[in-house]
């Protein structure tokens, strides 16, 4: 199946929008704040020690993923003032064009405002309806109750525990697998 993967700017309908990364002061400030979080650099390619050079390299990696059509990372920004508050991405599985995974993070100063849920919902709707994916997956550590609730509110179903599934920093961690099926996934 061929998917329409030129991701447009997406309005969430909940006070946020999703857009491609830009190499500007606002997006670099987002990377700087994310670098200071104790978890985000462990599970993403956000640099653990921010420098302007590392911040710019991070943004360029996001552009490269979209150019190579391996992933579609998008900035989550507040609609009323354009302030970037996080990232949400759709990641493609090589050899399985009907399946993708999603991931998201929000910087500490913007947590608790609904950004992750709004972004996950908007990107999920786009991926299932516009792009026609059959299956979308999420992986969440069992202790991360906020992320578990975000996944469930966005219509994802917990399918099981994947033991020692992902390296987080220097340690392999268990992850809950969540999935949401589209019309081609035989689950609707």
C-alpha positions in Angstrom: 0.0 0.0 0.0 1.3 3.5 -0.7 0.6 6.1 1.9 0.2 9.8 1.5 3.0 10.8 3.8 3.6 14.4 3.1 2.3 15.5 6.5 0.6 18.8 6.5 0.3 21.2 9.4 -2.4 19.6 11.6 -4.8 21.5 13.9 -5.6 19.4 16.9 -8.9 21.2 17.7 -7.7 21.4 21.3 -5.5 24.5 21.3 -2.4 23.0 19.6 -1.1 22.5 16.1 1.5 20.1 14.6 4.1 21.4 12.2 7.5 20.4 10.8 10.6 21.4 12.7 12.2 24.7 12.0 15.8 25.9 12.6 14.8 29.0 14.6 15.2 30.3 18.1 11.8 29.0 19.3 12.5 25.4 18.2 16.1 25.5 19.5 14.7 26.7 22.9 12.4 23.6 22.8 15.4 21.3 22.3 17.3 23.1 25.0 14.5 22.6 27.6 14.1 18.9 26.5 17.8 18.4 26.9 17.5 19.3 30.6 14.8 16.7 31.2 16.0 13.6 33.0 14.2 11.2 30.7 13.7 12.7 27.2 17.4 12.4 26.1 17.4 8.8 27.3 14.6 7.7 25.0 15.1 10.1 22.0 17.9 11.6 20.0 17.6 14.9 21.9 21.1 15.8 23.1 21.7 15.2 26.8 24.0 18.3 26.9 22.6 21.2 24.9 24.8 23.3 22.8 23.6 25.4 19.8 25.5 23.0 17.5 23.9 19.9 19.1 20.4 21.6 18.9 20.8 22.4 15.2 22.0 18.8 14.5 18.9 17.5 16.3 16.6 19.6 14.0 18.5 18.5 10.9 18.0 14.9 11.9 14.3 15.5 12.1 14.4 16.9 8.5 16.5 14.0 7.4 13.9 11.4 8.7 11.1 13.1 6.8 13.3 13.4 3.6 14.2 9.7 3.8 10.5 8.9 4.6 11.5 6.8 7.7 9.7 9.0 10.1 7.6 12.2 10.5 8.6 14.2 13.6 6.4 17.2 14.2 6.6 20.1 16.7 3.6 20.5 19.0 2.9 24.2 19.4 0.3 26.2 21.2 -2.1 27.6 18.7 -2.7 30.9 20.5 0.9 32.0 20.6 3.0 29.6 18.5 5.2 28.5 21.4 6.7 25.0 20.8 6.0 22.6 23.7 6.9 19.2 22.4 7.3 16.6 19.7 5.1 13.9 18.2 6.2 11.5 15.5 5.1 8.8 13.2 7.8 6.1 12.6 7.5 3.7 9.7 8.4 0.0 9.9 10.7 -1.2 7.1 9.1 -4.0 5.2 5.6 -3.4 6.6 4.0 -0.4 4.9 0.7 -0.8 6.7 2.1 -0.4 10.2 3.7 2.5 12.1 4.6 3.5 15.6 4.0 6.8 17.3 5.9 8.6 20.0 5.6 11.9 21.8 7.2 14.1 24.5 6.4 17.4 26.1 8.8 19.6 27.9 8.3 20.0 31.7 7.1 23.6 31.5 4.2 22.6 29.3 3.1 19.3 30.9 -0.4 18.9 32.3 -2.0 21.1 29.6 -3.2 18.4 27.2 -0.5 18.9 24.6 0.5 15.2 24.3 -3.1 14.0 24.1 -4.1 16.6 21.5 -1.1 15.9 19.4 -1.4 12.1 19.6 -5.1 12.3 18.7 -4.5 14.5 15.7 -1.6 12.5 14.3 -3.5 9.2 14.9 -6.6 10.5 13.1 -4.5 11.7 10.2 -2.5 8.4 9.9 -5.6 6.2 10.0 -7.9 8.2 7.8 -5.8 10.2 5.4 -2.8 7.8 5.1 -4.7 4.5 5.6 -2.4 2.7 8.0 -3.8 -0.6 9.2 -2.0 -0.5 12.6 -0.4 2.1 14.8 1.6 1.1 17.9 2.9 2.9 21.0 5.4 1.7 23.6 5.1 3.0 27.2 7.0 2.2 30.3 4.7 0.7 33.0 5.5 3.4 35.6 4.5 6.3 33.2 0.9 6.7 34.2 0.4 10.0 32.5 1.6 8.5 29.1 -0.6 5.4 29.7 -3.7 7.6 30.2 -2.7 9.7 27.1 -2.6 6.6 25.0 -5.9 5.2 26.3 -7.7 8.6 25.8 -6.5 8.6 22.2 -8.2 5.2 21.6 -5.2 2.9 21.9 -5.7 -0.5 23.5 -3.1 -2.1 25.7 -2.1 -5.4 24.1 0.6 -6.7 26.5 3.8 -6.3 28.3 7.0 -6.6 26.3 9.7 -7.6 28.7 13.1 -6.0 28.4 11.9 -4.4 25.2 13.8 -1.1 24.9 17.0 0.3 26.1 16.4 3.5 28.1 19.8 4.9 28.9 22.0 2.0 30.0 19.2 -0.3 31.1 16.7 -2.5 29.2 13.2 -1.7 30.2 9.8 -3.4 30.0 7.2 -1.6 27.8 3.5 -1.9 27.5 2.5 -2.2 23.9 -0.5 -0.3 22.8 -2.2 -0.4 19.4 -4.9 1.2 17.5 -6.3 -0.4 14.3 -7.5 1.4 11.2 -10.1 0.3 8.7 -7.6 -2.0 7.1 -6.6 -3.6 10.4 -9.7 -5.8 10.7 -10.1 -4.6 14.2 -12.9 -2.1 13.6 
